[in-house]
């Protein structure tokens, strides 16, 4: 029940986000919902890469993201590399 008229749903495919999400899960993403440390987020880089992970830290200059896949390494991005970021507010699993 996001109070964001621009919220949207994404159906996930594949196993890259296991164990957090499985093939066929649906997530609702809200661009207007404030983001805090520990939130699961979707972000798009200036280069067009889409990432889903847990926000570890966000400053004026950098953003640290922990991917949901256990085998993937944490990512640190310059704020200028992030085109947009939005919070995952709901998941149907």
N, C-alpha and C positions, 0 to 999 in steps of 0.2 A: 504494500500500500504506500508506495512512494508518492509524495506530493510533488512530483516533477512531471510536467506534461511532456517532457522530452525523454522520459525513461523508455528503454527498449529492452527486448528480450533477445538472447542469443542461444541457439541450440549448439551444444558442443559436440564435436565429432572426434573420434580417435581416443587414444589412451595416454596422450602426452601429459595430461594433468592429473593422472592417478597419483595418489589415492584420494585427493580432494574431490575431483569430479570424474565422472565416467562418461563413456560414449552415450550420447542421447540426453544427457542432463541439460536442463534449461536454466540459464541465469538471467536475472533482471538487473540491468545496469542503469544507474541514475547519475547523469552528469551534474545535477544541481545539489545532490546530497553532499554535505561536507565530508572530507576525508581525514581520518585520524590514523596514527600509528597503529598497526595491527589489522587494519581493514584489508579485505581482499579487493583488488582493483583490476581494471582493464586499462591499459594505456597504449597509445600509438606514438611511435617515435617520428621524428621529422623525416626519417628515411623510409617510413611506411611499415615498419615492423610492429605487429600487434603482440602485446605481452599480457599475461594474466599472472598475478602473484599477490603476495602480501607486502604491504607498505611497511618497511622497516624504519625509514627516516626520510624526512623531507625538509630541506632548507631552501633558502633563496637561490642557492647555486647548484645543489645536487638533489638527487632522489635515489634512495636505496630500495631495491625491490628484491624480495626473496621469492624465486619461482616456486610454484606449487609442486612441481615434480621434484622428488627427493634427490635425484641424481644431478640436477642442474645447479650451477653455482649462482650465488647472489650477484645481482647486477647493480652497478652504480652508474647513473646517467647524469650528465650535466643538464640543468634545467632547460637550457636552450635546445637540447635534443628531444624534449618531450613536446609533441604536438598537442596532445590532450590526455587527460586522465579522468576516470570516472569510477565511482564506487559500485561494487556488486552489493545489491541490497537484498537479494532473495535468490534462492536456488531450489529447483525441483529436482530431486534425486530419486 
